[in-house]
């Protein structure tokens, strides 16, 4: 004796309610497999080490104390040397008149 389809669907619907699953009799692709997976954010965040206090953070926290940052001093000195040799970054244009497009650099 064959069981009617509606009776089987009622049974599957009740089973889905009991086991907290999605009722999908047509077998459509709903993305539930992806939505049930564990979130990857916490594990990715735990992969990278926590950020430690930097020298700039200390300078901001205690502005009254005189501090000396070796890396910053070396960077500033390197920038000055490259500028003196003519290899530094060009100056930023502040107005449209200073830019090459609108300024005196235009040739006819």
C-alpha positions as a LaTeX table, in Angstrom:
\begin{tabular}{lrrr}
\hline
Residue & $x$ (\AA) & $y$ (\AA) & $z$ (\AA) \\
\hline
Unk1 & 0.00 & 0.00 & 0.00 \\
Unk2 & 1.51 & 3.37 & $-1.10$ \\
Unk3 & 1.56 & 6.34 & 1.26 \\
Unk4 & 0.19 & 9.61 & $-0.22$ \\
Unk5 & 2.74 & 12.37 & $-0.92$ \\
Unk6 & 0.91 & 14.90 & 1.28 \\
Unk7 & 1.27 & 12.57 & 4.28 \\
Unk8 & 5.03 & 12.22 & 3.67 \\
Unk9 & 5.37 & 16.00 & 3.33 \\
Unk10 & 3.56 & 16.50 & 6.66 \\
Unk11 & 5.93 & 14.01 & 8.28 \\
Unk12 & 9.00 & 15.75 & 6.81 \\
Unk13 & 7.64 & 19.15 & 7.90 \\
Unk14 & 7.21 & 17.92 & 11.47 \\
Unk15 & 10.65 & 16.34 & 11.39 \\
Unk16 & 12.19 & 19.66 & 10.26 \\
Unk17 & 10.38 & 21.50 & 13.08 \\
Unk18 & 11.64 & 18.99 & 15.69 \\
Unk19 & 15.28 & 18.92 & 14.50 \\
Unk20 & 15.40 & 22.64 & 13.61 \\
Unk21 & 16.21 & 22.17 & 9.93 \\
Unk22 & 14.84 & 23.89 & 6.85 \\
Unk23 & 11.81 & 22.41 & 5.14 \\
Unk24 & 12.67 & 22.28 & 1.44 \\
Unk25 & 10.52 & 19.71 & $-0.41$ \\
Unk26 & 11.46 & 21.01 & $-3.89$ \\
Unk27 & 15.20 & 20.62 & $-3.22$ \\
Unk28 & 16.00 & 24.22 & $-4.11$ \\
Unk29 & 19.47 & 25.69 & $-3.49$ \\
Unk30 & 18.90 & 27.93 & $-0.48$ \\
Unk31 & 22.45 & 28.33 & 0.85 \\
Unk32 & 21.68 & 26.72 & 4.21 \\
Unk33 & 24.89 & 24.70 & 4.04 \\
Unk34 & 26.91 & 27.92 & 3.95 \\
Unk35 & 24.79 & 29.65 & 6.59 \\
Unk36 & 25.17 & 26.74 & 9.03 \\
Unk37 & 28.98 & 26.82 & 8.88 \\
Unk38 & 30.96 & 28.36 & 11.71 \\
Unk39 & 31.91 & 32.00 & 11.26 \\
Unk40 & 35.48 & 32.52 & 10.08 \\
Unk41 & 35.95 & 36.01 & 11.52 \\
Unk42 & 37.05 & 35.06 & 15.05 \\
Unk43 & 39.56 & 32.49 & 13.81 \\
Unk44 & 41.00 & 34.93 & 11.26 \\
Unk45 & 41.27 & 37.66 & 13.90 \\
Unk46 & 43.02 & 35.26 & 16.27 \\
Unk47 & 45.57 & 34.37 & 13.56 \\
Unk48 & 47.18 & 37.81 & 13.62 \\
Unk49 & 48.92 & 38.92 & 16.82 \\
Unk50 & 47.38 & 41.69 & 18.87 \\
Unk51 & 48.66 & 45.18 & 18.16 \\
Unk52 & 51.17 & 46.32 & 20.75 \\
Unk53 & 51.76 & 49.89 & 21.84 \\
Unk54 & 53.86 & 51.83 & 19.35 \\
Unk55 & 56.25 & 54.66 & 19.98 \\
Unk56 & 53.78 & 57.19 & 18.56 \\
Unk57 & 51.13 & 55.99 & 21.04 \\
Unk58 & 53.53 & 56.70 & 23.90 \\
Unk59 & 54.29 & 60.16 & 22.51 \\
Unk60 & 50.56 & 60.95 & 22.29 \\
Unk61 & 49.93 & 59.64 & 25.80 \\
Unk62 & 52.79 & 61.64 & 27.37 \\
Unk63 & 53.29 & 64.81 & 25.30 \\
Unk64 & 55.18 & 66.64 & 28.09 \\
Unk65 & 58.08 & 64.19 & 28.08 \\
Unk66 & 60.80 & 64.62 & 25.49 \\
Unk67 & 61.17 & 61.43 & 23.50 \\
Unk68 & 63.58 & 60.35 & 20.80 \\
Unk69 & 62.43 & 58.02 & 18.02 \\
Unk70 & 65.40 & 56.55 & 16.15 \\
Unk71 & 63.35 & 55.23 & 13.24 \\
Unk72 & 61.55 & 58.55 & 12.68 \\
Unk73 & 64.82 & 60.49 & 12.85 \\
Unk74 & 66.41 & 58.14 & 10.33 \\
Unk75 & 63.41 & 58.50 & 8.02 \\
Unk76 & 63.45 & 62.31 & 8.17 \\
Unk77 & 67.22 & 62.35 & 7.55 \\
Unk78 & 66.82 & 60.04 & 4.55 \\
Unk79 & 64.09 & 62.27 & 3.10 \\
Unk80 & 66.31 & 65.36 & 3.49 \\
Unk81 & 69.22 & 63.63 & 1.76 \\
Unk82 & 67.10 & 62.53 & $-1.19$ \\
Unk83 & 65.60 & 66.02 & $-1.52$ \\
Unk84 & 69.06 & 67.60 & $-1.51$ \\
Unk85 & 70.07 & 65.26 & $-4.38$ \\
Unk86 & 66.90 & 66.19 & $-6.28$ \\
Unk87 & 65.36 & 62.73 & $-5.90$ \\
Unk88 & 62.59 & 63.60 & $-3.44$ \\
Unk89 & 58.86 & 63.58 & $-4.02$ \\
Unk90 & 57.49 & 66.55 & $-5.98$ \\
Unk91 & 55.55 & 69.27 & $-4.18$ \\
Unk92 & 51.79 & 68.94 & $-4.17$ \\
Unk93 & 49.83 & 71.39 & $-6.28$ \\
Unk94 & 47.49 & 73.42 & $-4.11$ \\
Unk95 & 45.49 & 75.21 & $-6.81$ \\
Unk96 & 44.37 & 74.52 & $-10.34$ \\
Unk97 & 46.62 & 77.33 & $-11.62$ \\
Unk98 & 49.72 & 75.58 & $-10.30$ \\
Unk99 & 49.02 & 72.31 & $-12.04$ \\
Unk100 & 50.65 & 71.48 & $-15.38$ \\
Unk101 & 47.27 & 71.15 & $-17.03$ \\
Unk102 & 46.26 & 74.77 & $-16.42$ \\
Unk103 & 49.59 & 76.46 & $-15.69$ \\
Unk104 & 52.57 & 77.72 & $-17.59$ \\
Unk105 & 53.80 & 74.22 & $-18.51$ \\
Unk106 & 51.34 & 74.07 & $-21.40$ \\
Unk107 & 52.98 & 74.16 & $-24.86$ \\
Unk108 & 51.31 & 75.44 & $-28.02$ \\
\hline
\end{tabular}
